[in-house]
Amino acid sequence: MKFSELIRHLSDSSTSNSQQIDLEITGVAAVDEATPNTLSYIEGAKFVSQISTTKASALILPADEALQAQAQSRGIAWIATPEPRLLFAKAIALFYQPYRPAPAIAPSAVIHPSAQIGKDVYIGAHVVIEARVQIGNRACIHPNVVIYPDVQIGDRTTLHANCTIHERTQIGADCVIHSGAVIGAEGFGFVPTATGWYKMEQSGITVLEDSVEVGCNSNIDRPAVGETRVKKNTIIDNLVQIGHGCQIGENCALAGQVGLAGGVQVGDRVILAGQVGVVNQVKIGNGAIASAKAGVHSDIEPGAIVAGVPAVSHKLFVKAAAIYNRLPEMYQTLKQLQKKLGEKS
């Protein structure tokens, strides 16, 4: 692809140098692994040293004239934008598209006669689709997927190999469910009795709205009554557990090994970093962030940033961490003071 064509595809509010419009761009690469004729990006001034060493023929740069001048002095073509990483993500899509098989139904797939399959759908080998399932147009269902009765799956949704969709689950359009994920399984509902645990049947449903992505080996459980819901454009990493009856807002991001107990309510645009744990019935406000390994035991206000176990304000956590590192020194000081006071008494 010519550099001039690349600019046409990527430019919005971007600017570029036009001296090398005939430069051939053959792919994309990390800036420290780039080879001639590849495109890479620099996210900010702290990576300035990489401009002098990269072998990339073209760079996506921030709106920084000094960085642009440095690239130009090395003969590197450049595109400038306020969001270099975002533009680089769009550039990757020009050179790479994920594997997607052509529409077809494998002979070994087992499809109940009452299932409704849309147009241009791919159904891979050994897929099982049970009664009254509805699958939208251009859906892609990879091998060994199991879909229980009464499931609804929207247009263009992809179910990767070996995921399982339990009964009555509703999945919207343009969703991606990765391998090993289990959507709509029974929530962890048991009632203690004098003789042991009484199992509470989980009669509710799980709903994923449009453009939700669920990572490998993650679980989203259905509740005893009502619904577990993940709203549109939310992304869920691998190995995440979302308990029964949780409500997850729009445009949230849940990183690997996050665990939500039952009934948690998460607002819009919330970020839960890796291994965050949230106890049951907690409410997390819009735009809140929980740092990695935070233990959330109580409600979080909108826009708050928390850390630690139990989770506290991130500013307070940083102060406490600084004191923690000085505890041995402080302990020695305390012992010396106690000794002096003991001698005086």
C-alpha positions as CSV (number, residue, x, y, z in Angstrom):
1,M,0.0,0.0,0.0
2,K,1.4,3.4,-1.0
3,F,1.9,5.9,1.8
4,S,-0.5,8.3,0.1
5,E,-3.2,5.6,0.1
6,L,-2.5,4.9,3.8
7,I,-3.0,8.6,4.5
8,R,-6.3,8.6,2.7
9,H,-7.6,5.6,4.7
10,L,-6.4,7.0,8.1
11,S,-6.7,10.7,7.9
12,D,-9.4,12.5,9.9
13,S,-8.0,15.3,11.8
14,S,-4.5,14.0,11.1
15,T,-1.6,15.8,9.3
16,S,1.3,14.3,7.5
17,N,4.5,15.1,5.6
18,S,3.9,14.5,1.9
19,Q,7.5,14.1,0.6
20,Q,7.2,10.3,0.4
21,I,3.8,9.7,-1.0
22,D,5.0,6.9,-3.2
23,L,6.6,5.0,-0.4
24,E,5.4,1.4,-0.2
25,I,4.1,0.3,3.2
26,T,3.9,-3.5,3.5
27,G,2.8,-3.9,7.1
28,V,2.8,-2.7,10.7
29,A,5.2,-3.4,13.6
30,A,6.3,-2.4,17.0
31,V,8.7,0.6,16.8
32,D,11.6,-1.4,18.2
33,E,10.9,-4.4,15.9
34,A,10.1,-2.5,12.7
35,T,11.8,-3.2,9.4
36,P,12.0,-1.1,6.3
37,N,8.6,-0.5,4.6
38,T,6.7,-1.0,7.8
39,L,4.5,1.5,9.8
40,S,4.8,2.0,13.5
41,Y,3.9,4.6,16.1
42,I,5.3,6.8,18.9
43,E,2.9,7.5,21.7
44,G,4.6,10.5,23.3
45,A,7.7,12.5,24.0
46,K,9.1,9.9,26.5
47,F,9.7,7.5,23.5
48,V,11.6,10.1,21.6
49,S,14.8,8.0,21.6
50,Q,13.1,5.3,19.6
51,I,12.8,7.7,16.6
52,S,16.6,7.7,16.2
53,T,16.9,3.9,16.3
54,T,13.7,2.5,14.6
55,K,14.0,1.0,11.1
56,A,10.4,1.8,10.3
57,S,9.8,3.7,7.1
58,A,6.8,5.5,8.5
59,L,5.6,6.6,11.9
60,I,2.3,7.7,13.5
61,L,3.3,10.6,15.8
62,P,1.6,12.8,18.3
63,A,1.0,16.5,17.5
64,D,4.5,17.4,18.5
65,E,6.5,19.4,16.0
66,A,9.9,18.4,17.6
67,L,9.1,14.7,17.1
68,Q,7.9,15.4,13.6
69,A,11.1,17.3,12.7
70,Q,13.2,14.5,14.2
71,A,11.4,11.9,12.1
72,Q,11.7,14.0,9.0
73,S,15.5,14.5,9.5
74,R,15.9,10.7,9.4
75,G,13.8,10.5,6.2
76,I,10.9,8.8,8.0
77,A,7.5,9.5,6.6
78,W,5.0,10.5,9.3
79,I,1.3,11.0,10.2
80,A,0.5,13.2,13.2
81,T,-2.6,12.8,15.3
82,P,-3.8,13.5,18.8
83,E,-4.3,9.8,19.4
84,P,-1.4,7.8,17.8
85,R,-2.3,4.5,19.4
86,L,-5.9,4.7,18.2
87,L,-4.7,5.5,14.6
88,F,-2.2,2.6,14.8
89,A,-5.1,0.3,15.7
90,K,-6.9,1.4,12.7
91,A,-3.8,0.9,10.6
92,I,-3.5,-2.7,11.7
93,A,-7.0,-3.3,10.4
94,L,-5.9,-2.3,7.0
95,F,-3.3,-5.0,6.9
96,Y,-4.9,-7.8,9.0
97,Q,-8.3,-9.2,9.4
98,P,-9.1,-12.0,11.8
99,Y,-9.8,-15.5,10.4
100,R,-13.5,-15.8,9.4
101,P,-14.6,-18.8,7.4
102,A,-17.0,-18.5,4.5
103,P,-20.7,-19.2,5.2
104,A,-21.4,-22.9,5.5
105,I,-22.8,-25.6,7.8
106,A,-20.5,-28.5,8.6
107,P,-22.0,-31.9,8.0
108,S,-21.2,-33.0,11.6
109,A,-23.1,-30.0,13.2
110,V,-26.2,-31.1,15.1
111,I,-29.0,-28.6,14.7
112,H,-32.5,-29.0,16.1
113,P,-35.2,-28.7,13.5
114,S,-36.9,-25.9,15.4
115,A,-33.8,-23.7,15.4
116,Q,-33.9,-20.6,13.2
117,I,-30.7,-19.8,11.4
118,G,-30.2,-16.5,9.6
119,K,-28.5,-15.8,6.2
120,D,-24.8,-16.3,5.5
121,V,-24.1,-18.1,8.8
122,Y,-21.0,-20.3,9.4
123,I,-21.6,-23.3,11.7
124,G,-18.4,-25.4,12.3
125,A,-17.8,-29.0,12.9
126,H,-19.5,-30.7,15.9
127,V,-21.5,-27.6,16.9
128,V,-24.7,-28.5,18.8
129,I,-27.7,-26.1,18.5
130,E,-30.7,-27.1,20.5
131,A,-34.4,-26.4,20.3
132,R,-35.8,-23.0,19.5
133,V,-32.4,-21.3,19.2
134,Q,-32.4,-18.1,17.0
135,I,-29.2,-17.1,15.2
136,G,-28.9,-13.8,13.3
137,N,-27.5,-13.1,9.9
138,R,-23.8,-13.5,9.2
139,A,-23.1,-15.1,12.6
140,C,-20.0,-17.2,12.9
141,I,-20.1,-20.3,15.2
142,H,-16.8,-22.1,15.4
143,P,-16.3,-25.9,16.0
144,N,-17.5,-27.6,19.2
145,V,-19.7,-24.7,20.4
146,V,-22.8,-25.9,22.4
147,I,-25.9,-23.7,22.4
148,Y,-28.7,-24.7,24.8
149,P,-32.4,-24.3,24.1
150,D,-34.1,-20.9,23.6
151,V,-30.9,-18.9,23.1
152,Q,-31.0,-15.8,20.9
153,I,-27.9,-14.7,19.1
154,G,-27.7,-11.4,17.1
155,D,-26.4,-10.5,13.7
156,R,-22.6,-10.8,13.0
157,T,-21.9,-12.3,16.4
158,T,-18.9,-14.7,16.6
159,L,-18.8,-17.6,19.0
160,H,-15.3,-19.1,19.1
161,A,-14.5,-22.8,19.5
162,N,-15.6,-24.6,22.6
163,C,-17.6,-21.9,24.2
164,T,-21.0,-22.8,25.8
165,I,-24.2,-20.8,25.8
166,H,-26.7,-21.9,28.3
167,E,-30.5,-21.9,28.1
168,R,-32.5,-18.7,27.4
169,T,-29.4,-16.5,27.1
170,Q,-29.7,-13.5,24.9
171,I,-26.6,-12.2,23.0
172,G,-26.9,-9.1,20.9
173,A,-25.4,-8.1,17.5
174,D,-21.6,-7.8,16.9
175,C,-20.6,-9.6,20.0
176,V,-17.5,-11.8,20.3
177,I,-17.4,-14.8,22.7
178,H,-14.0,-16.3,22.9
179,S,-13.0,-20.0,23.4
180,G,-13.9,-21.7,26.6
181,A,-16.3,-18.9,27.8
182,V,-19.5,-20.0,29.5
183,I,-22.4,-17.6,29.2
184,G,-25.7,-18.1,31.2
185,A,-24.7,-21.0,33.4
186,E,-26.2,-21.5,36.8
187,G,-25.4,-18.9,39.4
188,F,-23.9,-20.0,42.8
189,G,-27.2,-20.2,44.6
190,F,-27.5,-22.4,47.7
191,V,-29.5,-21.9,50.9
192,P,-28.0,-23.2,54.2
193,T,-30.2,-25.6,56.2
194,A,-29.7,-27.7,59.3
195,T,-28.8,-30.7,57.2
196,G,-26.7,-29.0,54.5
197,W,-27.1,-26.9,51.4
198,Y,-30.4,-26.6,49.6
199,K,-29.9,-25.8,45.9
200,M,-31.9,-22.7,44.7
201,E,-32.7,-23.2,41.0
202,Q,-31.5,-20.5,38.8
203,S,-34.5,-19.5,36.7
204,G,-33.3,-16.1,35.5
205,I,-31.5,-15.3,32.3
206,T,-28.2,-13.7,31.1
207,V,-28.3,-10.8,28.6
208,L,-25.3,-9.5,26.6
209,E,-26.2,-6.3,24.7
210,D,-24.6,-5.4,21.3
211,S,-20.8,-5.3,20.8
212,V,-19.9,-7.0,24.1
213,E,-16.7,-9.0,24.0
214,V,-16.0,-11.8,26.4
215,G,-12.5,-13.3,26.8
216,C,-11.4,-17.0,27.0
217,N,-12.6,-19.1,29.9
218,S,-14.7,-16.3,31.5
219,N,-18.1,-17.0,33.1
220,I,-21.2,-14.9,33.2
221,D,-23.8,-16.6,35.4
222,R,-27.6,-16.4,35.4
223,P,-29.5,-15.6,38.6
224,A,-32.3,-17.4,40.5
225,V,-34.7,-14.8,39.3
226,G,-34.4,-11.7,37.1
227,E,-31.4,-11.2,34.9
228,T,-27.6,-10.8,34.7
229,R,-26.9,-8.0,32.2
230,V,-23.8,-6.7,30.4
231,K,-24.6,-3.5,28.5
232,K,-23.3,-2.6,25.1
233,N,-19.6,-2.0,24.2
234,T,-18.3,-3.5,27.4
235,I,-15.1,-5.6,27.1
236,I,-14.3,-8.5,29.4
237,D,-10.9,-10.1,29.5
238,N,-9.9,-13.8,30.0
239,L,-10.7,-15.6,33.3
240,V,-13.3,-13.2,34.6
241,Q,-16.1,-14.3,36.8
242,I,-19.4,-12.3,36.8
243,G,-21.8,-13.6,39.4
244,H,-25.6,-14.1,39.2
245,G,-27.7,-10.9,39.0
246,C,-24.8,-8.5,38.3
247,Q,-25.6,-5.4,36.2
248,I,-22.6,-4.1,34.1
249,G,-22.9,-0.8,32.4
250,E,-21.9,0.5,29.0
251,N,-18.3,0.9,27.8
252,C,-16.8,-0.8,30.8
253,A,-13.5,-2.8,30.8
254,L,-12.9,-5.8,33.2
255,A,-9.3,-7.1,33.1
256,G,-8.2,-10.7,33.7
257,Q,-9.2,-12.5,36.8
258,V,-11.7,-9.9,38.0
259,G,-14.3,-11.5,40.2
260,L,-17.8,-10.1,40.9
261,A,-20.0,-11.7,43.5
262,G,-23.7,-11.8,43.0
263,G,-25.8,-8.6,42.6
264,V,-23.0,-6.2,41.9
265,Q,-24.0,-3.1,40.0
266,V,-21.4,-1.5,37.8
267,G,-22.0,1.9,36.2
268,D,-20.9,3.1,32.7
269,R,-17.2,3.5,31.7
270,V,-15.9,1.7,34.8
271,I,-12.5,0.1,34.7
272,L,-11.7,-2.9,36.9
273,A,-8.0,-3.8,36.6
274,G,-6.6,-7.3,37.0
275,Q,-7.6,-9.5,39.9
276,V,-10.0,-6.9,41.4
277,G,-12.6,-8.6,43.6
278,V,-16.0,-7.2,44.5
279,V,-18.3,-8.5,47.2
280,N,-21.9,-9.0,46.7
281,Q,-24.4,-6.2,46.3
282,V,-21.7,-3.5,45.9
283,K,-22.5,-0.5,43.7
284,I,-19.7,1.1,41.6
285,G,-20.5,4.5,40.1
286,N,-20.0,5.7,36.6
287,G,-16.4,6.3,35.5
288,A,-14.8,4.7,38.6
289,I,-11.5,2.8,38.5
290,A,-10.3,0.0,40.7
291,S,-6.5,-0.7,40.6
292,A,-5.1,-4.2,40.3
293,K,-5.9,-6.6,43.1
294,A,-8.2,-4.1,44.9
295,G,-10.7,-5.7,47.2
296,V,-13.9,-3.7,46.9
297,H,-16.0,-4.2,50.1
298,S,-18.3,-1.1,49.9
299,D,-19.8,1.2,47.3
300,I,-17.6,3.4,45.1
301,E,-18.6,6.9,44.2
302,P,-18.7,7.9,40.5
303,G,-15.3,8.9,39.2
304,A,-13.4,7.6,42.2
305,I,-10.1,5.8,41.9
306,V,-9.5,3.1,44.5
307,A,-6.8,0.7,45.5
308,G,-5.8,-1.8,48.2
309,V,-7.6,-4.4,50.3
310,P,-10.0,-3.2,51.5
311,A,-10.1,-0.7,48.7
312,V,-9.6,3.0,49.7
313,S,-8.9,6.2,47.8
314,H,-5.9,5.7,45.6
315,K,-4.2,8.8,47.0
316,L,-4.6,7.4,50.5
317,F,-3.4,4.0,49.4
318,V,-0.2,5.6,47.9
319,K,0.5,7.5,51.2
320,A,-0.1,4.3,53.2
321,A,2.2,2.3,50.9
322,A,5.0,4.8,51.4
323,I,4.6,4.5,55.2
324,Y,4.5,0.7,54.9
325,N,7.9,0.7,53.2
326,R,9.3,2.6,56.2
327,L,7.9,0.3,58.9
328,P,11.2,-1.5,59.7
329,E,12.9,1.9,60.2
330,M,10.0,3.2,62.3
331,Y,9.9,0.1,64.4
332,Q,13.6,0.5,65.2
333,T,13.0,4.1,66.2
334,L,10.1,3.1,68.4
335,K,12.3,0.5,70.2
336,Q,15.0,3.1,70.8
337,L,12.4,5.5,72.2
338,Q,10.9,2.8,74.5
339,K,14.4,2.0,75.7
340,K,15.2,5.6,76.5
341,L,11.9,6.1,78.3
342,G,12.5,2.9,80.3
343,E,15.9,4.1,81.4
344,K,14.4,7.5,82.5
345,S,11.7,5.8,84.5
